[in-house]
Amino acid sequence: MKNIVLLTLLSLLLISCKQESKKEYKYEVTEVKDTEAVKKKIPTTAEAIANANGFAQWDKVKEIKFTFNVDRDSSHYERSWNWKPKKNEITLTTKEDTITYNRASIDSTSLKADQGFINDKYWLLAPFNLVWDQDSFTSEHHVNAVAPISSKEMQKFTIVYKNEGGYTPGDAYDFYFEGDFKIKEWVFREKNKKEPSLTTSWEDYQDFNGIRIAKTHNKSEGNWKLHFTNIKVIIE
């Protein structure tokens, strides 16, 4: 439609004033470029969600530390991470062991640790992964949807990972959010199954040097909570 309007305008100008056709042609090109520039400034849904959580600050992050906790009934599990994203260096600390490795050279001794890191980092920074992984999934945005836990009307952004690459190819996620684009609830569906594999809240948001993180995730049923402690974001 944009091109048709521009061509029509150009044709009328050529008919009424042929001697200024060169000048009007330049005007047409400028208008197209300006329109494209404005178009590029409009974020995608994935970018809007990431930006709502401080994605613009990520380039300043030198180091991030956090402890991943899962409480189920009377049991407790935790593991701690020290991640230096610019160096791609990761240290895992558990009650049993400490291992440091670089994601550029994963081997048999660091593979299991890296699988745990990818899982825990996804819970911590899923909004950012929507940008980091955007070439690895297909997506769909529904403006009106009913959130699974609160039953509130929200927007829903669904992503389905491609059936290649990564540790869990083919998995799907449904993100529920309101006008602030901060995730309130989500659903994980293993291998893109119709029925949810896990549904939790996103709550207890806190700002860490401009990076906004939901520290707590609760299931609607049962005594189950995934939460983060000892979070520290070090910026340059």
Wavefront OBJ file of the C-alpha trace (Angstrom):
o trace
v 0.000 0.000 0.000
v 2.871 2.346 0.889
v 4.428 1.895 -2.572
v 1.098 2.426 -4.341
v 0.557 5.726 -2.487
v 4.057 6.917 -3.311
v 3.767 5.946 -6.983
v 0.404 7.684 -7.262
v 1.814 10.845 -5.719
v 4.781 10.711 -8.046
v 2.587 10.245 -11.124
v 0.449 13.277 -10.233
v 3.521 15.410 -9.707
v 5.019 14.319 -13.015
v 1.819 15.211 -14.864
v 1.517 18.668 -13.272
v 5.186 19.608 -13.271
v 7.462 17.455 -15.417
v 10.430 19.733 -15.054
v 10.634 18.966 -11.303
v 10.478 15.190 -11.662
v 14.058 14.723 -10.505
v 13.418 16.622 -7.309
v 10.241 14.673 -6.569
v 12.015 11.382 -7.170
v 14.474 12.281 -4.449
v 11.544 13.085 -2.168
v 10.043 9.672 -2.831
v 13.240 7.816 -1.901
v 13.639 9.843 1.296
v 10.068 9.016 2.289
v 10.639 5.280 1.820
v 13.823 5.347 3.870
v 12.147 7.276 6.684
v 9.238 4.843 6.719
v 11.587 1.857 6.879
v 13.569 3.489 9.689
v 10.409 3.985 11.729
v 9.355 0.417 10.973
v 12.656 -0.955 12.299
v 12.170 0.855 15.614
v 8.989 -1.079 16.383
v 10.045 -4.026 18.603
v 8.797 -7.546 18.107
v 6.820 -9.173 20.926
v 9.953 -11.081 21.956
v 11.983 -7.865 22.062
v 9.257 -6.038 24.012
v 9.251 -8.764 26.681
v 13.054 -8.743 26.869
v 13.177 -4.941 27.049
v 10.638 -4.914 29.882
v 13.160 -6.906 31.903
v 16.143 -4.666 31.182
v 17.652 -6.313 28.129
v 19.250 -3.006 27.111
v 21.528 -3.323 30.155
v 22.787 -6.813 29.323
v 25.851 -5.632 27.378
v 27.109 -4.043 30.598
v 26.926 -7.283 32.581
v 30.379 -8.573 33.484
v 29.353 -11.335 35.864
v 26.172 -12.815 37.276
v 25.839 -15.095 40.299
v 22.754 -16.959 41.458
v 21.549 -20.015 43.345
v 18.832 -22.156 41.787
v 16.495 -23.719 44.397
v 13.630 -26.182 44.150
v 11.474 -26.977 47.182
v 9.096 -29.918 46.856
v 7.150 -30.946 49.979
v 9.907 -31.490 52.564
v 12.801 -31.818 50.097
v 15.178 -29.067 49.002
v 17.626 -28.984 46.099
v 20.023 -26.223 45.132
v 23.027 -25.452 42.962
v 24.921 -22.198 42.525
v 26.323 -20.581 39.415
v 28.920 -17.952 38.612
v 28.626 -16.875 34.969
v 30.964 -14.518 33.125
v 29.074 -14.029 29.831
v 31.777 -12.023 28.044
v 34.299 -14.809 28.672
v 31.681 -17.577 28.297
v 33.055 -18.981 31.551
v 30.854 -20.802 34.044
v 31.422 -22.206 37.526
v 28.966 -24.660 39.103
v 29.009 -25.219 42.855
v 27.025 -27.963 44.597
v 27.382 -29.719 47.935
v 29.334 -32.441 46.199
v 31.590 -30.609 43.771
v 32.763 -27.453 41.998
v 33.435 -27.366 38.268
v 34.571 -24.528 36.019
v 34.343 -24.734 32.235
v 34.023 -22.648 29.102
v 30.977 -23.092 26.874
v 33.195 -22.792 23.799
v 34.842 -26.110 24.651
v 32.353 -28.428 26.333
v 33.543 -32.004 26.821
v 32.283 -35.137 28.561
v 33.249 -33.805 31.981
v 31.319 -30.544 31.601
v 28.336 -31.720 29.507
v 26.064 -32.579 32.435
v 26.943 -29.321 34.192
v 26.161 -27.350 31.056
v 22.779 -29.026 30.692
v 21.980 -27.885 34.221
v 23.235 -24.382 33.478
v 21.057 -24.021 30.374
v 18.004 -25.105 32.366
v 18.654 -22.815 35.344
v 19.688 -19.851 33.201
v 16.495 -20.224 31.167
v 14.372 -19.958 34.307
v 16.376 -16.933 35.425
v 16.471 -15.050 32.124
v 13.759 -16.513 29.879
v 12.752 -13.027 28.632
v 16.291 -12.510 27.311
v 16.361 -15.963 25.735
v 13.449 -14.855 23.565
v 15.945 -12.572 21.814
v 19.006 -14.809 22.052
v 17.100 -17.790 20.623
v 14.850 -15.982 18.148
v 16.323 -17.837 15.157
v 15.704 -21.179 16.862
v 11.916 -21.093 17.279
v 8.647 -20.181 15.618
v 6.238 -17.922 17.495
v 2.645 -16.790 17.719
v 1.142 -13.843 19.613
v -2.452 -13.856 20.886
v -3.728 -10.520 22.209
v -6.561 -12.119 24.187
v -6.024 -15.284 26.202
v -6.891 -16.645 29.637
v -3.949 -17.190 31.973
v -3.872 -20.758 33.348
v -3.343 -20.001 37.060
v -5.084 -16.688 37.750
v -7.734 -17.100 35.010
v -7.144 -13.432 34.194
v -7.344 -12.171 30.628
v -3.823 -11.556 29.377
v -1.797 -11.665 26.211
v -0.099 -14.926 25.250
v 3.146 -15.398 23.354
v 3.834 -18.979 22.267
v 7.200 -20.226 21.038
v 8.034 -23.671 19.661
v 11.677 -24.627 19.316
v 12.791 -26.273 16.125
v 13.400 -30.010 16.084
v 17.151 -29.605 15.845
v 19.919 -28.246 18.021
v 19.952 -27.578 21.750
v 19.402 -30.027 24.593
v 15.592 -30.158 24.330
v 14.537 -29.617 20.699
v 10.850 -29.292 19.891
v 9.775 -27.954 23.293
v 7.132 -25.213 23.542
v 6.463 -22.370 25.965
v 3.404 -20.173 26.475
v 4.193 -16.811 28.085
v 1.326 -14.846 29.659
v 1.715 -11.104 30.257
v -0.204 -7.847 30.505
v 0.425 -4.395 29.064
v 3.763 -4.002 30.830
v 5.126 -7.043 28.914
v 6.451 -8.606 32.142
v 5.731 -12.330 32.318
v 3.148 -13.231 34.968
v 2.651 -16.931 34.221
v 3.992 -19.505 31.818
v 3.408 -23.031 30.570
v 6.101 -25.473 29.495
v 4.982 -28.146 27.028
v 7.521 -30.877 26.367
v 7.905 -31.693 22.650
v 5.045 -29.264 21.917
v 2.433 -31.532 23.462
v -1.047 -30.081 23.825
v -1.211 -30.739 27.575
v 1.049 -28.690 29.904
v 4.116 -30.376 31.343
v 4.607 -27.620 33.932
v 2.722 -24.417 34.753
v 4.036 -21.799 37.187
v 3.739 -18.169 38.213
v 6.361 -15.474 37.685
v 6.509 -13.263 40.754
v 8.673 -11.427 43.264
v 10.386 -9.284 40.622
v 13.498 -7.421 41.733
v 15.890 -5.083 39.942
v 19.580 -6.012 39.901
v 21.576 -3.184 38.317
v 18.879 -2.710 35.684
v 18.258 -6.437 35.090
v 14.764 -7.320 36.350
v 14.386 -10.891 37.543
v 11.373 -12.846 38.813
v 12.807 -14.575 41.864
v 9.901 -16.937 42.596
v 7.863 -19.452 40.580
v 4.996 -21.349 42.194
v 2.758 -24.120 40.899
v -0.959 -23.672 41.429
v -1.266 -27.093 43.048
v 0.918 -29.031 45.447
v 3.761 -27.839 47.652
v 6.280 -26.885 44.974
v 8.360 -23.749 44.534
v 11.312 -22.848 42.322
v 13.153 -19.767 43.476
v 16.443 -17.900 43.204
v 18.655 -16.661 46.001
v 22.096 -15.037 46.245
v 21.526 -13.141 43.004
v 24.259 -10.677 42.144
v 24.676 -8.847 38.854
v 28.057 -7.163 38.377
v 28.263 -4.546 35.632
v 31.248 -2.880 34.013
l 1 2 3 4 5 6 7 8 9 10 11 12 13 14 15 16 17 18 19 20 21 22 23 24 25 26 27 28 29 30 31 32 33 34 35 36 37 38 39 40 41 42 43 44 45 46 47 48 49 50 51 52 53 54 55 56 57 58 59 60 61 62 63 64 65 66 67 68 69 70 71 72 73 74 75 76 77 78 79 80 81 82 83 84 85 86 87 88 89 90 91 92 93 94 95 96 97 98 99 100 101 102 103 104 105 106 107 108 109 110 111 112 113 114 115 116 117 118 119 120 121 122 123 124 125 126 127 128 129 130 131 132 133 134 135 136 137 138 139 140 141 142 143 144 145 146 147 148 149 150 151 152 153 154 155 156 157 158 159 160 161 162 163 164 165 166 167 168 169 170 171 172 173 174 175 176 177 178 179 180 181 182 183 184 185 186 187 188 189 190 191 192 193 194 195 196 197 198 199 200 201 202 203 204 205 206 207 208 209 210 211 212 213 214 215 216 217 218 219 220 221 222 223 224 225 226 227 228 229 230 231 232 233 234 235 236
